[in-house]
Amino acid sequence: MKIFAPLFFLFGLLGPSFSVQAQKDLNYYLPPNVIYNQNIPTPKSVIGHEVGEWHVTHDKLVMYMRALAAASDRITIEEIGLTHEGRPQLILTITHPSNHAGIEKIRTDHVWLTYPNESDKFDIKKMPAVVSMGFSIHGNESSGSNAAMLVAYYMAAAQGPAIEAALRNTVILLDPSLNPDGLNRFSTWVNMNKSKNINPDPNDREYNEVWPGSRTNHYWFDLNRDWLPVQQPESRNRVAKYHEWKPNIFTDHHEMGTNSSFFFQPGVPSRTHPLTPKENQELTEKIGEFHADALDQIGSFYFTKEAYDDFYYGKGSTFPDINGGVGILFEQGSSRGHAQESNNGVLEFPFTIRNQFTAALSTWKAAVDMREELLEYQRDFYKRVLKDADNDDVKAYIFKAEKDPARSFHLADILDQQEIDFYRPARTLKFNNEEYKPENSYIIPLKQRNYKLIKGMFEKRTTFPDSLFYDISGWTYPLAFDLEYSELSSRDYGRSQLGDKVIKPEFPKGSIIGGRSAYAYVFEWHGYYAPRAANRLLEKGIRIKVATSKFSTGEKTQFDYGTILVPVSGQNLSEQALFLEMQSIANLDGIDVHALKTGLTEGVSLGSNTFINVEKPEIALVVEAGSSADAGEIWHLLDTRMNMRVTKLQADRLGSSAIARYNTIIITGGLNLSESGMENLKDWIRNGGTLVASNGSATAWAARNKLTQLKMVDVTQYTGEKITYDQISSYQRGQSIPGGVYMSQLELSHPMAYGFTNKELPTLRRGNVMIEASEDRFSNPGLYTQDPLLSGWINKPNLEALKGTSTIRVSALGRGRIVSLVDNPNFRAFWYGTNKLMMNAIFLARIVNSSSAK
């Protein structure tokens, strides 16, 4: 070890090789003239093949990272949680051994920089920068995770003064696989389809995964949209680790189309969220110079300030920007296998890995060289937020869900995950004709270190410097949860209103009001988990009925439309056993159950025919057609929240007798059915089945195929006379609604609206499918208002066309029903406020009167 090369002098190659036979060894990837510690295992010595020869499986990736940690005093390894499929999520902490000796103090000192009133006590000249590196959050963008082995090996094995200095001045948090389940699914696919003589033909099966692909996690969620809502375990685990450290830089390694080169941020300047400080983008651009220099040295082409943006805070590369760090997106043109033809020649998998590895090292160099600047920015970011909070007209938010405390609990749980301070009100407060009580409400003061994160979740924004968005343009959380909430100004808010700080929100507990009954029990449909309770009863063979009229008891307790009636007599359980079931509902589902002693109620009596039997749902969710994301959201909702069985039914089975066992079929897009298959589906509906079209695409398909008589709205868009040829693509994208929050209005007496207490319902709209409203009021259980835009961007032609159109329609075909839900009610699992529309379609569409089903 006599020769030590500088840390980041990387060798060059002009582009991807045109030979697809030669295997690359470590020399292809690693900087030259660097001596490596021979006691550190190479990837091949552990996983059995060279990096890039095969796509690494997750188990081998884990095995290698554990072997590295065991061999190197620069690395400690931690399992931060498990995925849905039980795969471990790992974090490698990589730094100098002397830093490891005091790592907890380094961490706590670093986090103190995010506390404005404490941060000046710490000398940033003596503090290391913290860099978090995350790889392949999309499972089929696997060059990142394969490069992670090289990054970890280099940091563990490379020797020399530059390496030692870099290790002393940084702490690297390396997550080798942000999506273990997806990565394993993809590696299995490409490896099992790899030929000995690699075939780069894009038509080969290796490069064309079957539905739903491997981009997503177990429930087909895009984890790169879940950093803010944290609805998946992978996200909750990694966001907890993120907040534990508050890194200065977070890198997010992705892939894009095969014909592309390499992208690094910043993105399009005009598409940065206004809450992100301009200094953030300046730092991003400065770091980009390090990437450009490193990629120039190896001859790789790249682009920046194009195509991608920094707007939606639910993405991994944007989430840090509102948390005092710098998020950096890398996008590598993807081989989607081992070697594929592209516009730039044959794109080999090792070449894509080397670019990702190079960008990781250039990030490390930037962190070392810009260490004090990054730390100073972080400290100043949190100091400025207190001033921003002082200048904000809004001083606090208060929210509740009076009839459904579970929904407000779930929002409180997200706040807790994001380390936002919130409280119970000290006393009953009244704003905008709503009473907020200590037992059912939460209040969030804005003057706290996470001010910008709160604004990013709660604000409503309708003006933007640009009309193009890589993702959604609006996501206001209290609207997503359909909560009663108020923005409190300085005239409304005072610190004396804050009661106990919420340390950990607790799931609400219901109670049995009236004790044990020998006659009947009722519970209202308002509760988020009321469908789960109903299904549990039906699974056990307990008869239940639903109230289609309001009624009240002698004590003047009024029960709303959709109340569930559970008679005591005639059940297959004893009176005591049924009482225990009701206790389970109160305890597990957070619902109040009322014990009734008599059927002589006011309005309608319990023996009235207005109480209709509820049929146990037998559900088929059509897969291998339509949107896998929407299908995954439904599967997740039913399986993990409602504890309901759902059969994932292949689309080609719709033409068979197999569908006879189901009473509900859910589709998430168009289906390619033969004439006989379509007739089989129609016969099933005519015989009493319920078909649920769960988004605009599925709704339009049902209408095109004459399952419904719905009429689509044809929107006349701008002519585009002033655009140039190179603007055509952007112009066309600007005609589509990118995703935002819009106000709809419900007919609360309609079964599709049972469980809602307010006729106004915020919905997430994405896309341009619009349905003309029916002239019959009761055929429109959901309509957009005449002033629907709440948060997000929409062009004027679409906004005008959207007004007064239907959001929900129920159509009759024989004895069956087709439910058209124009807007996805289950969006990314955090749109809790509209989930009940899906549950109503499953449980209650069958009772919709045929005269209003048009």
N, C-alpha and C positions, 0 to 999 in steps of 0.2 A: 504494500500500500504506500508507494512512494509518490505516485502521481495522483493529484486530485484536480478534477476539472471543475470549472464553475458550474453552478447548479443547473442552469437552464439553457445551455447551448445544445440545441437539438439538431440532429442531422436532417438532410433534406431528401425529398423525392418529388418529382414533378407531378405525379398524379397516380391514379390506380393502375396497377399492372394489368396488361392484357393477357397474361398467362394465368390460367386458373388451376394450374397443376402444382406449382411450386409452393411448398409450405414455408411459412414465415416462423422464424424462431425469435427469441428475445432481442437479438441484435437489431431486428427490424424496427422494434418499438423504442428501445431505450436510448437515451442520450449516449453519445460515444465518449470514450476516454474517461469514463467514470469507473472507479473500482467499487465492487459490490461485496458485501460481507458474505462469505461462502457458507456461513452457518444459518443464513436465512433461506428457507426453502423457496425454490422457484415455483410458479404455478404448475408447470408440467410434473414436477416431482411429487405433487400431491394429487392433482386431478387426473393425471395420466395422459394428457395430450397438451400440445402447444396452445397458447392463447390464440383463438381465431380458427383453429383446425376444426373444432366442433363448437356449437353454442353451449356455453356452460349451463348445466342444470343447477337449480338452486341448492340442492343438497351438496353438490361439489363446491359451489361458491362458498357456502357456509363452512365446509370442511377446510377449505384453503384459508379462509380468514381466521379460523380458530388455530390452525397450524402456525400462521404468521404470529398471532398474538402470543402463542406459547414460546416461540423462538426469539422474539424481539422485546427488548426492554423499552422500546419506543412506543409500544402499542399495548393498550388494554382493550378488551372486548366486552360488550354488554349486550345482553338480550333484552330489548325494551318491550317485547310483547309478541303475540302470536297473531297470524292472519286467520281468516275464517277457516282455512284448511289446515290450520295448526302448524304452519311454517314459522320459524323464528325470524323476527326482525332484529337485525344486528346494528350496533353502532361501534365503530372502532375509534377510539380516541388516540390520536397519533401526535406525539410531541417529544421533546427532549426528555431523557430520563430524569433530569433534575426537576423539570416541570411536573412530571408525574408524582414526584415525591410530595409536592404541595398542590396537587391539582384541585382540591376542593376550595382552597383559598383563592387560587387563580379564578375558578368559576364564580365564586361569590363576589370577589372584587369586580370582576367583569360585569356581572349583573347589576351591581351597585351603580354603574354608569347610567343605567336606565331610570334611576331614582333622582329626579332633578334637584332635590334638596340635599342630597348626599354625595352627588357625583364629583364635586370639586375637591373632596377629601382624598381622591385617588390620583396618583401620578401616572398618566398614560405613557410617559416615556419609559416606564419600567414594566409595562403590561404587554403581554402578547396579544396579537389579533386572533380572533376566533373565526375559522372558516369551516362551514358545513358543506359537504359535497354529497349530493344525492344523485343516484343513477337509475335510469330506466323505470320511471314511474309508470310508463306504458310498457307492458310486458313484451310486446313485439317490437320494441325499439331497444334491442338488447345490446347494441355496441357499447352502451354506457356501462352496464353491469360487467361485461367482459373486460372493459378497460379498467374497471375498479380494481381488478386483481393486479394489474400492472401498476396502478397508482399506489396501492398499498405496499406492493413489493418494493417499488422504488423508494418510498419513504422509509421503509424498514431497513433496506439493504444498502442504499447508496452511501458512500463515504466521502469525507472531505470537509474542509472548513466552511464552505458555502452551505452545505447540507446541515452541519451542526448549528450554524447561525440561524438558518431558516427554522429549524426545529425549536430552537430556544425562543424565537420571536413569534411563533404561531402555535395554536392548538387546532388540529384538524379533526373534525367530526365526520367520519366517512360512513355513509349508509350505502352498502354495495348493491342493494336491491330495494327500491322503494315499493315494489309490487312483486313480492315473491311468488304468489299464486299465478299471476299472469306470466311472469318470466318462465316459470317451470312449464306452463302450458305451451308457450311458444317454443322453447328449446326442444321439447318433446316433438312438436310438429316438424320443425325444420330438420332435426336430426334424423327422424324416422323416414323423411323423404329425401335425404341427401344421397346422391349417387357416388360411387367410387370415382367415376369420371364426371366431375362437377359440370352440370349443365346450366349455363347462364340464361337460357331461354326464359323470358318472363312468364311464358305460358305454362311452365312446369309447375306441378302441384306444390313443390317446395315453397313457391313464392305466393301461393294463393290459399290462405287458411280458410277452413270452413267456418260458418257462422257459429258463435259470435266473435271469433277471433280471440287474440290474446292480449289486446290492448288493456283490458280491464281486469278487475279483481274477480273474486269468486262469484259475487252477485252482479257482475257485469257493470260495475261502477267505474267511471273514469276518476281515478284517485287524484288526478291533477286538477280536479275541480272541487276538491273536498277539504282544502286546507283551512278555509274559513268556517264552513258548517260542521266539520269533523263528525260525520255520521258513520264512518267506517272505522273498524278497529285499527287498521293500518294508519289512518290519519290521526286518530286520537293518541296513539302511541308516539308517533313522530312529532306531533305538535307539542306534546308534553315535554319531549326532549328539547325541542326548539326553544321553548320558553325557559327551560332550565338553564340554557346557555346564552340565549340572545346573540347569535353569531353576527359578525360584521358583514360577512359575505355568505350567501347561499347559492350554490351552483346546481342547476337542474338540467341534467343531460338527457336529451331527447333525440329522436330521429324524425326526418320528414321524407318527402317523395324521393324516389330513386334518382330522378333526373336533376336533383338539386345538389348544391355543394355543401357549404357549412355556414351556419348562421350563428352570430353571437350578438347579444344586446349591447346598446339600446335598440329598441324597436322604432316604429314610426313615431317621431317626436310628438305629433299632434294627438296621438292616441294614448297618452299617459294620463292616468287618473289625476284629477286636480288636487286630490289630497296628498299626492306624492310630492315631496319637496323637489325643486329644480336641482338642488345640490345632489340629490340622489342620482339623477340622470347624468349630471356632470361627472360624478364618480364612476358611474357605469361606463361612460364613454372613455374615461381615462384608463380604466381597467381594460377596456377593449383594445387599447393600443398594445398592451402586452400580448393579447391573443393574436392580433394581426402580425406582430413581430415573430412570434413563435410559429405561426402557420406559414408565414413567408419563408422561414428558414427551411421548412420541409416541403415547400412548393405546393401547398394545398390552397385551392381557391376558396373564397368565403364571401359573405356579404353581411351587411349590418344596416340598421335604420330602415329596414324594409319589412313588409309582410306581417310581422308580429307586433304585438302591442304590450303595454304595461298597464292594463286597465282593471280587469277583474281580479279582486283580491283573493279569490279562492284558488288561484293558481300558485304553484310552488315558486315560480320566479317573480311573482308580484306580491305575495304575502309578506316577504321580508321588508318590502318598501314601505309598509305602513307600521312596521315594527322596529324602525331605527336601523335597519340593515340595508344591504344592497343585494337584490335578487338578480341572478344572471341566468338567462335561458340560452342553452346551446342546442342547436338543431343540426344533426348530421344527415346528409343524404343516405338513405337506407338501402342496404343490399337485400333486406328482408329474407335473407337466407345466407348462403355461403358465397355466392358470386352471381351477379345479375347484370345483363346488358342494360346500358343507360345511354343517354345522349352524350356522355363524356367517356364512353368506352365501357369496358367491363368493370363494374364496381365490386371489388372484393371485400369480404367481411373484415379481414385484417386491416385494410386501409381505413375503414370506418372506425375501427377500434383505436387506431393510432391517432386519428384526429381528436377523438374524445380524450385520450390520454394526454395529448399535447395541450389541449385546452385546460385540463385539470392542473398541469404543471405551470402553465402561464398564469392561472389564477393564483397559485401558491406564490409565484414570484411577485405578482401584483400586491398580494397581502403583505409580503415581507417589506417591499419597497414603500408601500403606502400605509404602513401600520399605524403610525401616529395620526395620519389624516383620517383614516377610517374610524379610529377610536374617538377622535375629536368630533367627527360628524355624529357618531352615535350619542355622545354626551350632549351635544348641542341640539340634536333632534328632540330629545326628551325635555330639555329646558324650554325649547320653543313651544312645545305643545301646551304648556301651562299658560303661556301668553295667548296662544290661539284660543284656548278655552275661555280665557277672560274676555276675548273679543267676540266670542260667539254669542248670537242672540239666544240660542238655546243653552240652558244651564243644566238641564237634567231631562231624563226620560222616565216615565212611569208606565207600567203595564200590568195587565191582569187578563185572565180568562175566567170570568166569574162562574160560568156554568161548566167549565171544563179546565180545572186546574192542571191537568196533565200537560196541556199544550204550553201553558206558561212555565211549567217545570222544565220542559224540554228546552225552551229558549234559555232559561236560567242555567241549565246544564252546559249549554254552549258558552255562555258568558264565563262560567267557571273554568271551562277548558281553556279559554283564551285569556285567563288571568285578569279579567275585568272585575273591578270592585263594584259590588251592588248591595243593596240593603232592603230590609223591610221598612215600610213607612213607620214613623214613630207614633202616628195616630191616623185616624181616618181623614183622607184628603179628598177634595172634590174638584174636578176639572172637567170642563166641557160636558157637564151634566152626568158625569160618571163618578161614582164613589170608589175610592181605592182604599181598601182596609188592610191593616197590618197582616192579617192572616191569609190574604189572597193576592197580594200585590208585591211588586218589586220596583225599586227606584234606583236609577243609575245616575250619579253625579258625573258631569262631564269633566270637571277639573280633577283629573287624575292622569297618571303617566300614559295610560292607554286611550287617551282622548281621541286620537286619530283612528284607532281601531274601532272604537265605539261609533264614531261618525261614519266610518266605512260600512258598518253594519246597519245603522239606523237612519241615515239620511235619505231623503227623496231628492233625486236629481233629474231634471228634464232638459237642461241645456248643456251642450257639449261643443268643443272646438272642432270635432270631426264626426262624420256620420257613419264611419266604418268601425266595426268591433270584431276582434278575434273571438270573443265569447259574448256572454250576455251583457246588457247595458244597465240593468237595474235588478236589485235583489233585496230590497228593504226588509229586514228581518221581522219586525212586528207585523208587517203586512203579510209576509209569508206564513206567519203563524196565525193570522186572522185574530189578532188580539185587540182588546180595548187598550188604547195607549194615548198618552198626551206628551207633547213637547212642552217643557216648562221654561218660561222666560225668567228673567231676573225678578219680575214682579210676582211670579208664581212660586219661585223656589227659594228656600233657605235651608242652611245646614241643620237647623233644628227639626226639619222634617225627616231626617235620617234616623231610623231606629237601629235595630241590631244589624250588624254586618253579616251577610250570609257567607258562612265559611264553606259549607257544602250543601247545595240544595237537596231537599228530600222529596222523594216521590209522594204525592198526596195519598192520604188514606181516606177511604170512604167509611161509611158506617151503615148499620141497619137501623133505620128509624122506625120504632114501634115494636122492636123485638121479634120474637118468633110468631109466625102466623099460621093458623089452620085454614086460611081462606085463599090468600093470593099475595104475591109480591109484585112490585113494579119498579122499574128504574128507567130513567130518561135516556134518550139516545144522544144527548149532548156530549157525553164523555168521549174522549178520543178512543178509549179502549172499550166502549160499549159493544162494538161489533165483536171484539175478542170474547167478551163475556157471553154474548148471545151464542156465538159459535161453540163455546165450551158447553153450554147447556144443551145445544142441539146434538153435539157429539155424544152426549150421555143419554140421548133419547128423551130429553125433557121437552115437553110441548111448550112453545112460547107463541105469543100473539103480539101484533104491533097495532098501536092505536092510530087510526086515521082521522080521529077528531080529538080535540082537547077535552079534558075532563078534570074534575077536582073532587077532593074528599070533603067530608063534613067539616073538617078543620080549615077548609078554604085553601088547602094546598093545591095549586093548579099544576097539571101535568100536560106537557106539550105534545104536539104531533110527534109520532114516532116512538112514544113511550112503549117499553116492552112489558107485557103482562105475563106473569108466570103463575098459572093456577096451581093450587096445592093438590086438589083432588084429581084423580085420574092419571097421576104420574106413575112412573115405574120406580120411584123412590119413596121412601117413607117421609113423613112430615119432618122428622129430625134430620134425615139425610139431605132433604131439600134445603132446610135452613142452613146447614153447613155449606152447601153450594152457594147460597146467597152471601154467606160470610166470606167465602173465597172471592167472590166478585168485588165486595167492598174492599177487601185487603189487597188483592192482586191488581185490580183494574182501576182503583181510585174512584169508585163510583158509589154514590149514596143509593141504598136500596130501601124502599118504603114497604113496610108490612101493612097490608090492608085487612081489616076485620069483616068488611061487608062489601057487597057488590053494588050497593045503592049509592052510587057516586053521582055528582052533579054534572050536567052536560050530557054525557052518555053513561049508561050503566055498564059494568064490566061484562055483562052477558050480551051486549049489543053486537050486531053483525058488523059494526064499524071496527071491531077488533078482528084482524085477519091473521090466520095462521102464517108463521114464518117458516119457509122451507129451508132445510139444511143445504148450504151451498156445496155443490160438487163442481169444482173449478178446473178448467183446462186453460192454460196460458199458451197461446200459439208461439212456437219458436221456429227458428230457421227461416223466418220471413219477418219483415217489418224491422222496427228499431230494437236492437239488442239492449241499448241503454234504457229505453222505456220499459222493455220487458223485464230487465233486471230490477228496476225500481219497483215494479209490481210484485215480482217474486220476493224481493227483500221485505216489502211492506207486509205481505201476507204471511211469509214464513217466519220472520224474526220479530215482528211486532204483534201481529194478530194471532200467531200460533195456529195458522190455518194451513191445511194441506192444499197444495196446488200442483197439478200435473203439468209438466212442461211437454206439450204435445207438438210433435213435428207437423209442419204445415201440410205435408202430403197425406196425413191421416184424416184430414177433414173430409175427404171423399169416401171414407170407410164407415163401417158400422160402429167403429170404436167410440165415436162421439155420443152414442146413445146413453152412456153412463154418466154424462155431465149435464148439468142444468145451466151452466154458465161457461161461455167461451169468451176469452179476452184476446183481442188482436191489437197490434201496435204499428200497423202499416198495411200496405197493399199485399194481397195474396195472389199467387199465380195458380188459380184453380182451373181444372178442366171443366167443360160444360157439365159433365156428370157430377164432378166434385162440388160445383156451385149449387146444383140442384139438391144434392145431399145435404148441404149446409142449410139451404132454404127450407127443406122438409123438416130438419131438426128444429129450426126456429118456429115454423108453423105448428109444430107439436108441443110448443111451450118453452123452448129454450130461450135464454137471454144471451145475445151477442153484445159485447161491450167493445166499442171502438174507442181506444184510449188516447187518441191524439188527432191532430188535424189530418195527417196522412191517412190514418185508418178511417176517419170520418168521410173523407173525400172518396176513398175506395168503395166504401159501402154505398155511397150515393151513385157513383159511376156504374156500379153493378146492380142498380135498381133494388137493392135491399131496403133503401129508404127513398123518400121522395124529396129529400132536402135539395135546395138550390144553392149553389155556390155563388158568392159575390165576385163579380169581375171588376177588378180595380184598374182604372185608367191611370197609368203612371206618367211621370215626366217624360218628355220626348228625348231629352239628352242632346239637344241640338248644339250645345256649347262645349261638349266634351271632345277630346282628341282621341285618336285611335288607341293610344297606350292607356287610356283611362276607361276603356270599355268594361273590363273586368270589375274594377272598383265601382263603376256606375251601376252595373247589374247587381252587385252585392248590396248597394245602397237602397235598392228597391224592396229588400226583404226586412221584415221585423226581426232584429237580432236577439230579442229576449228582454222583456221588461215587465213591469207590474201595472196591471190595468184593473179598473173597478168594474165588477159585474153586479147584477142585481138578481136576487132569488125570489121565487114565489114560495114562501115558507110553508104553505099548506100542501105543497106537492111532495110526494114521497122522495123524489130526488134531492129535496132540500131538508129532509128531516134531520134533526140534530143541530141545525144552525139556528142561532138566536137573533142574528142581525141580517136583514135582507141584503145588505151590502157585503160583497165578498171579493177581496183582492185575489186576482189570479195571475199566474205567470204565463204570458203569451210569447210564443216563439214561432215565427213563420207566418205565411200570408193566407192560410185557409180561413175563409169567413163564410158563415151560413146566414142566408136571409131568414129573418124572424117570421114566425107564423102569425097570421092574423088572430088566431085563437090564443088568448092570454095563457090558458092552462097548458098549451102545447109548448110554452117557452118557460120552463122552470128556471132557466138562467139566461140573462141578456146582458150585453154590455150597456153601460149607461151612456148618456149623451155627452159626457165629459170623462172618458174612461182613463186617460193617461195619468198615472200616479208617479211612476219613476221609470226612467229609461228613455231611449231614443226611438222615434218613429217618424217617418216622413209624412207630409201633410195629406197626400192622396190616401195612404193607408189609414191614417187616423180618421179621416172623414168617412171612409168606407166602413170602418170598424164600428162606429157608433150605432147602437141599437141592434146589432147582430146577435144571433144566438150563441151562447156558450155551451148549452146543454139542450139536447133534444131526445125524446123517447119516441120511437116509431113502432107501430104494430105490424106484425106479419103473422096472420093466423092467430094462434093462441100465444105466440111468442113476442118478444120485444127486442128491439135494437136500440141500445143506448149510445148516443153520439156525444162524446166528450171532446169538444174542439180543442181545448187546452189540456196539456198533460197535467193531471192533478197530483202527481207523485214526484214532481221535479226534484231530482238529486237527493231525495229522501229528507230534505229540510223544509219542503213546502207543506208543513203539517196542516195548514189551514184548509187545504182543499182535498186532503186524503179522504175525507168522509164522502166526497162525491163518488169515489171509486167503491167505497164500502156500501154506499146506498145502491149503486148500480148492481152490486153482487147480491145484496140481501133483499132489496125492495123494488127493483124494477118490475118484477113479476106482478106486483099489485097495482101498477099504474093502470088507470082506467083506459080502455081502448079508445074512448071518445076523445081523449086528450093526447093520444099517442099518434102523432101525425108527422 
